[in-house]
Amino acid sequence: MATTKLDRRQRLKLHIRKRVKGSVERPRLSVFRSNTAIYAQIIDDVKGVTLVSASSHDLGEKRANTNLGVALEVGKKIAQKAQEAGISAVVFDRNGYLYHGKVKALAEGAREGGLKF
């Protein structure tokens, strides 16, 4: 039975979400990659509310594609917004993506910005 990349990511995502839950004390930092951008949200799963969000579109530059430098900047931007909202610790949800490349760069940028996970 052939599965697509999307089917595989959805299966992995559900497996991860069984274990990774955001709370009031430690909301969930969720990452989404598209072909043209990278997005990050900090979500309170108890209330079902997005507390803070950032994306490569927020950086003000129009780019055809994101690279590691852009992902690092998005990580720093989400950490800055989280600090302003009073959030210092999160749980990281890689959303079914492998932890390397842009996802890893975003996580490192968030850690550099002061988020703990």
Backbone as ProteinMPNN parsed JSONL, in Angstrom:
{"seq_chain_A": "MATTKLDRRQRLKLHIRKRVKGSVERPRLSVFRSNTAIYAQIIDDVKGVTLVSASSHDLGEKRANTNLGVALEVGKKIAQKAQEAGISAVVFDRNGYLYHGKVKALAEGAREGGLKF", "coords_chain_A": {"N_chain_A": [[0.843, -1.172, 0.0], [0.745, 2.044, -1.0], [1.94, 5.003, 0.44], [1.685, 8.506, 0.846], [3.88, 11.364, 1.307], [2.516, 13.202, 2.848], [0.547, 11.615, 4.105], [2.202, 10.039, 5.706], [3.353, 12.001, 7.365], [1.055, 12.919, 8.682], [0.355, 10.63, 10.16], [2.608, 10.394, 11.841], [2.361, 12.832, 13.145], [-0.019, 12.545, 14.646], [0.819, 10.532, 16.375], [2.832, 11.847, 17.797], [1.329, 13.899, 18.993], [-0.163, 12.515, 20.852], [1.496, 12.305, 23.007], [2.58, 14.85, 23.424], [1.392, 17.576, 24.941], [0.06, 20.782, 25.384], [-0.024, 23.045, 28.135], [-1.294, 25.377, 30.615], [0.9, 26.277, 32.076], [3.053, 25.359, 30.522], [2.824, 25.964, 27.422], [2.259, 24.706, 24.027], [4.648, 24.705, 21.458], [4.215, 24.862, 18.198], [5.187, 23.849, 14.936], [5.049, 24.641, 11.481], [5.815, 23.867, 8.191], [5.898, 25.119, 4.926], [6.235, 25.067, 1.332], [7.099, 27.589, 0.769], [7.292, 29.095, 3.097], [7.787, 29.334, 6.706], [6.189, 28.609, 9.732], [5.312, 29.363, 13.125], [3.626, 28.639, 16.131], [2.451, 29.347, 19.396], [0.569, 27.504, 21.505], [-2.17, 27.138, 23.701], [-3.381, 24.281, 24.796], [-5.37, 23.573, 26.575], [-7.319, 25.593, 26.661], [-7.584, 25.815, 23.956], [-6.482, 27.841, 22.353], [-4.565, 30.063, 20.372], [-1.741, 31.592, 21.496], [0.549, 33.114, 20.779], [2.053, 33.954, 17.671], [4.263, 33.53, 14.85], [5.883, 34.056, 11.72], [7.69, 33.457, 8.635], [6.768, 35.345, 6.912], [6.314, 37.519, 8.509], [8.724, 38.758, 8.765], [9.035, 40.682, 6.902], [10.25, 40.585, 4.44], [9.947, 39.595, 1.1], [10.239, 36.41, 0.018], [11.11, 33.712, -2.097], [11.61, 31.275, -1.103], [12.299, 29.643, 2.003], [15.166, 29.553, 4.141], [17.768, 28.211, 6.263], [18.668, 30.381, 7.772], [16.486, 32.138, 7.769], [14.612, 30.576, 9.13], [15.862, 30.448, 11.623], [15.665, 33.14, 12.396], [12.869, 33.366, 12.591], [12.441, 31.699, 14.766], [13.738, 33.188, 16.781], [12.074, 35.416, 16.734], [9.574, 34.372, 17.568], [10.27, 33.649, 20.142], [10.827, 36.138, 21.266], [8.278, 37.375, 21.129], [6.923, 35.622, 22.804], [8.196, 36.049, 25.265], [7.342, 38.658, 25.74], [4.67, 38.127, 26.151], [4.778, 36.825, 28.52], [5.583, 34.175, 28.622], [7.766, 31.593, 29.299], [8.57, 28.94, 29.191], [8.065, 26.125, 27.112], [6.549, 23.3, 25.398], [7.871, 21.406, 22.754], [6.561, 20.895, 19.583], [7.098, 19.17, 16.839], [5.478, 18.536, 14.809], [5.303, 16.304, 13.116], [7.369, 16.569, 11.33], [10.799, 15.842, 10.518], [13.407, 16.268, 12.916], [15.487, 18.19, 11.911], [17.39, 20.432, 9.853], [15.359, 23.065, 8.777], [13.419, 22.968, 10.826], [14.923, 22.3, 13.061], [16.607, 24.54, 13.096], [14.75, 26.574, 13.654], [13.997, 25.797, 16.237], [16.435, 26.099, 17.597], [16.781, 28.848, 17.315], [14.632, 29.748, 18.856], [15.433, 28.846, 21.349], [17.77, 30.363, 21.666], [16.567, 32.823, 21.88], [15.473, 32.706, 24.392], [13.483, 30.908, 25.192], [12.558, 27.973, 26.992], [12.863, 24.556, 26.508]], "CA_chain_A": [[0.0, 0.0, 0.0], [1.585, 3.235, -1.134], [1.545, 6.16, 1.232], [2.336, 9.732, 0.423], [4.592, 12.061, 2.371], [1.519, 13.829, 3.714], [-0.033, 10.564, 4.94], [3.215, 9.663, 6.7], [3.471, 13.09, 8.333], [-0.163, 12.929, 9.49], [0.456, 9.52, 11.11], [3.602, 10.777, 12.834], [1.808, 13.959, 13.9], [-0.959, 12.008, 15.629], [1.602, 9.797, 17.369], [3.499, 12.849, 18.633], [0.338, 14.658, 19.762], [-0.626, 11.717, 21.988], [2.418, 12.521, 24.112], [2.909, 16.269, 23.603], [0.207, 18.38, 25.217], [0.359, 22.083, 25.96], [-0.817, 23.405, 29.304], [-1.212, 26.795, 30.939], [2.261, 26.557, 32.499], [3.942, 25.09, 29.397], [2.071, 25.803, 26.175], [2.898, 23.93, 22.963], [5.219, 25.434, 20.329], [3.949, 24.053, 17.02], [5.89, 24.312, 13.746], [4.528, 24.216, 10.184], [6.65, 24.234, 7.051], [5.355, 24.992, 3.585], [7.309, 25.208, 0.356], [7.535, 28.981, 0.662], [7.369, 29.797, 4.381], [7.801, 28.537, 7.928], [5.298, 29.215, 10.705], [5.399, 28.851, 14.486], [2.55, 29.102, 17.008], [2.435, 28.854, 20.768], [-0.839, 27.157, 21.674], [-2.654, 26.609, 24.972], [-4.297, 23.204, 24.417], [-6.474, 23.482, 27.528], [-8.339, 26.518, 26.166], [-7.673, 25.724, 22.506], [-6.25, 29.204, 21.89], [-3.214, 30.441, 19.98], [-1.295, 32.712, 22.317], [1.527, 33.911, 20.047], [2.433, 33.342, 16.409], [5.267, 34.209, 14.039], [6.158, 33.349, 10.472], [8.687, 34.101, 7.796], [6.099, 36.493, 6.293], [6.401, 38.641, 9.451], [10.043, 39.379, 8.704], [8.931, 41.829, 6.023], [10.903, 40.369, 3.162], [9.306, 38.614, 0.236], [11.21, 35.417, -0.431], [10.502, 32.589, -2.792], [11.837, 30.062, -0.333], [12.943, 29.895, 3.282], [16.38, 28.803, 4.371], [18.053, 28.037, 7.689], [18.772, 31.7, 8.397], [15.123, 32.657, 7.975], [14.014, 29.762, 10.196], [16.487, 30.893, 12.871], [15.062, 34.432, 12.729], [11.487, 33.118, 13.029], [12.571, 31.169, 16.127], [14.033, 34.31, 17.674], [10.895, 36.286, 16.768], [8.546, 33.742, 18.406], [10.755, 33.723, 21.523], [10.643, 37.527, 21.7], [6.848, 37.59, 21.366], [6.542, 34.819, 23.97], [8.684, 36.744, 26.452], [6.446, 39.789, 25.948], [3.397, 37.596, 26.645], [5.002, 36.212, 29.82], [5.794, 32.736, 28.458], [9.206, 31.315, 29.319], [8.815, 27.519, 28.95], [7.099, 25.512, 26.208], [6.862, 21.964, 24.897], [8.11, 21.558, 21.317], [5.81, 19.992, 18.717], [7.691, 19.267, 15.511], [4.343, 18.407, 13.894], [5.511, 15.23, 12.15], [8.571, 16.803, 10.541], [12.022, 15.375, 11.137], [14.091, 17.316, 13.663], [16.732, 18.629, 11.291], [17.172, 21.485, 8.878], [14.628, 24.276, 9.159], [12.745, 22.759, 12.108], [15.976, 22.393, 14.076], [17.06, 25.933, 13.143], [13.721, 27.325, 14.365], [14.095, 25.448, 17.657], [17.647, 26.719, 18.135], [16.507, 30.281, 17.423], [13.742, 29.958, 20.001], [16.257, 28.67, 22.557], [18.627, 31.543, 21.763], [15.72, 33.925, 22.292], [15.155, 32.593, 25.8], [12.49, 29.883, 25.526], [13.115, 26.738, 27.542], [12.199, 23.303, 26.192]], "C_chain_A": [[0.892, 1.24, 0.0], [1.041, 4.362, -0.268], [2.306, 7.369, 0.733], [3.085, 10.346, 1.599], [3.614, 12.673, 3.365], [0.871, 12.809, 4.639], [0.932, 10.161, 6.056], [3.331, 10.733, 7.781], [2.243, 13.151, 9.234], [-0.123, 11.824, 10.549], [1.453, 9.848, 12.215], [3.076, 11.886, 13.741], [0.857, 13.464, 14.991], [-0.225, 11.253, 16.736], [2.297, 10.761, 18.338], [2.494, 13.544, 19.538], [-0.268, 13.857, 20.906], [0.212, 11.995, 23.219], [2.657, 13.993, 24.427], [1.615, 17.06, 23.75], [0.649, 19.695, 25.836], [-0.546, 22.357, 27.148], [-0.686, 24.9, 29.546], [0.22, 27.162, 31.312], [3.259, 26.401, 31.351], [3.122, 24.877, 28.137], [2.91, 25.095, 25.11], [3.393, 24.864, 21.858], [5.119, 24.536, 19.1], [4.598, 24.688, 15.794], [5.181, 23.787, 12.507], [5.44, 24.746, 9.093], [5.813, 24.126, 5.785], [6.513, 25.116, 2.617], [7.886, 26.613, 0.348], [7.731, 29.685, 2.001], [7.498, 28.801, 5.525], [7.029, 29.314, 8.985], [5.517, 28.581, 12.063], [4.264, 29.461, 15.302], [2.786, 28.559, 18.395], [0.972, 28.729, 21.154], [-1.093, 26.649, 23.085], [-3.715, 25.567, 24.637], [-5.48, 23.075, 25.367], [-7.635, 24.359, 27.043], [-8.547, 26.401, 24.66], [-7.438, 27.061, 21.831], [-4.786, 29.363, 21.481], [-2.823, 31.686, 20.747], [-0.392, 33.665, 21.542], [1.825, 33.195, 18.735], [3.485, 34.181, 15.706], [5.485, 33.386, 12.776], [7.23, 34.092, 9.7], [8.084, 35.29, 7.06], [6.204, 37.728, 7.192], [7.729, 39.381, 9.366], [10.082, 40.541, 7.716], [9.56, 41.651, 4.66], [10.11, 39.344, 2.369], [10.382, 37.673, -0.28], [10.462, 34.303, -1.133], [10.62, 31.313, -1.975], [12.508, 30.442, 0.982], [14.213, 29.072, 3.363], [16.635, 28.746, 5.868], [18.138, 29.372, 8.415], [17.413, 32.305, 8.692], [14.446, 31.895, 9.103], [14.574, 30.163, 11.556], [15.88, 32.211, 13.329], [13.615, 34.28, 13.202], [11.491, 32.565, 14.448], [12.848, 32.27, 17.133], [12.819, 35.219, 17.83], [9.802, 35.686, 17.663], [8.973, 33.782, 19.865], [10.559, 35.129, 22.08], [9.18, 37.81, 22.015], [6.365, 36.821, 22.594], [6.988, 35.493, 25.255], [7.784, 37.937, 26.771], [5.1, 39.341, 26.507], [3.551, 36.891, 27.986], [5.192, 34.71, 29.769], [7.297, 32.488, 28.426], [9.527, 29.854, 29.012], [7.696, 26.954, 28.085], [7.465, 24.046, 26.004], [6.916, 22.076, 23.377], [7.363, 20.482, 20.546], [6.349, 20.157, 17.307], [6.681, 18.94, 14.414], [4.56, 17.361, 12.804], [6.723, 15.419, 11.266], [9.782, 16.227, 11.27], [12.725, 16.544, 11.805], [15.464, 17.548, 13.053], [16.39, 19.732, 10.312], [16.429, 22.669, 9.459], [13.944, 24.143, 10.516], [13.76, 22.881, 13.243], [16.473, 23.822, 14.218], [16.047, 26.804, 13.881], [13.802, 27.058, 15.862], [15.325, 26.091, 18.295], [17.467, 28.221, 18.282], [15.613, 30.608, 18.607], [14.524, 29.797, 21.312], [17.188, 29.862, 22.757], [17.844, 32.752, 22.257], [15.258, 33.847, 23.739], [14.074, 31.593, 26.171], [13.184, 28.627, 26.032], [12.232, 25.563, 27.118], [13.233, 22.242, 25.913]], "O_chain_A": [[1.696, 1.438, 0.911], [-0.16, 4.632, -0.25], [3.436, 7.257, 0.256], [2.944, 9.906, 2.74], [3.854, 12.664, 4.572], [0.664, 13.086, 5.821], [0.526, 9.967, 7.202], [3.399, 10.418, 8.969], [2.373, 13.41, 10.431], [-0.517, 12.043, 11.695], [1.179, 9.61, 13.391], [3.315, 11.882, 14.949], [0.928, 13.921, 16.132], [-0.609, 11.331, 17.903], [2.343, 10.519, 19.544], [2.767, 13.758, 20.719], [-0.828, 14.438, 21.835], [-0.286, 11.933, 24.343], [2.912, 14.345, 25.579], [0.843, 17.195, 22.8], [1.514, 19.717, 26.712], [-1.706, 21.945, 27.159], [-0.042, 25.606, 28.771], [0.713, 28.221, 30.922], [4.189, 27.195, 31.213], [2.76, 23.746, 27.813], [4.116, 24.91, 25.276], [2.644, 25.715, 21.379], [5.859, 23.56, 18.979], [4.566, 25.907, 15.627], [4.758, 22.632, 12.472], [5.791, 25.926, 9.076], [5.096, 23.143, 5.596], [7.66, 25.256, 3.042], [9.038, 26.809, -0.037], [8.291, 30.781, 2.031], [7.34, 27.594, 5.343], [7.192, 30.527, 9.12], [5.865, 27.404, 12.156], [3.973, 30.651, 15.182], [3.267, 27.437, 18.557], [0.225, 29.707, 21.136], [-0.333, 25.833, 23.607], [-4.826, 25.92, 24.239], [-6.505, 22.51, 24.985], [-8.786, 23.922, 27.018], [-9.574, 26.838, 24.141], [-8.107, 27.391, 20.851], [-3.884, 28.863, 22.154], [-3.492, 32.715, 20.659], [-0.546, 34.883, 21.633], [1.848, 31.965, 18.69], [3.59, 35.386, 15.933], [5.292, 32.17, 12.772], [7.626, 35.201, 10.057], [8.825, 36.169, 6.62], [6.185, 38.856, 6.699], [7.843, 40.51, 9.843], [11.05, 41.301, 7.69], [9.404, 42.517, 3.799], [9.657, 38.34, 2.918], [11.327, 38.103, -0.941], [9.319, 33.994, -0.796], [9.827, 30.385, -2.135], [13.207, 31.453, 1.058], [14.325, 28.022, 2.731], [15.8, 29.188, 6.657], [17.717, 29.474, 9.567], [17.212, 32.913, 9.743], [13.777, 32.496, 9.944], [13.834, 30.211, 12.538], [15.608, 32.389, 14.517], [13.183, 34.987, 14.113], [10.631, 32.925, 15.251], [12.263, 32.288, 18.216], [12.558, 35.733, 18.917], [9.172, 36.41, 18.434], [8.126, 33.934, 20.746], [10.169, 35.291, 23.237], [8.868, 38.413, 23.043], [5.507, 37.299, 23.336], [6.243, 35.51, 26.235], [7.494, 38.202, 27.938], [4.457, 40.083, 27.251], [2.565, 36.407, 28.542], [4.985, 34.03, 30.774], [8.017, 33.091, 27.63], [10.651, 29.551, 28.609], [6.523, 27.264, 28.295], [8.549, 23.605, 26.387], [6.093, 22.769, 22.778], [7.516, 19.293, 20.825], [6.088, 21.166, 16.652], [6.99, 19.054, 13.228], [4.058, 17.514, 11.69], [7.079, 14.509, 10.516], [9.787, 16.136, 12.498], [12.653, 17.676, 11.326], [16.48, 17.146, 13.619], [15.222, 19.937, 9.982], [16.811, 23.212, 10.495], [13.896, 25.109, 11.278], [13.477, 23.499, 14.269], [16.735, 24.278, 15.331], [16.436, 27.681, 14.652], [13.688, 27.982, 16.667], [15.251, 26.577, 19.423], [17.94, 28.811, 19.253], [15.808, 31.619, 19.283], [14.293, 30.536, 22.269], [17.377, 30.322, 23.884], [18.382, 33.603, 22.964], [14.708, 34.816, 24.263], [13.769, 31.437, 27.353], [14.261, 28.265, 25.56], [11.021, 25.568, 27.337], [12.881, 21.098, 25.624]]}, "name": "protein", "num_of_chains": 1, "seq": "MATTKLDRRQRLKLHIRKRVKGSVERPRLSVFRSNTAIYAQIIDDVKGVTLVSASSHDLGEKRANTNLGVALEVGKKIAQKAQEAGISAVVFDRNGYLYHGKVKALAEGAREGGLKF"}
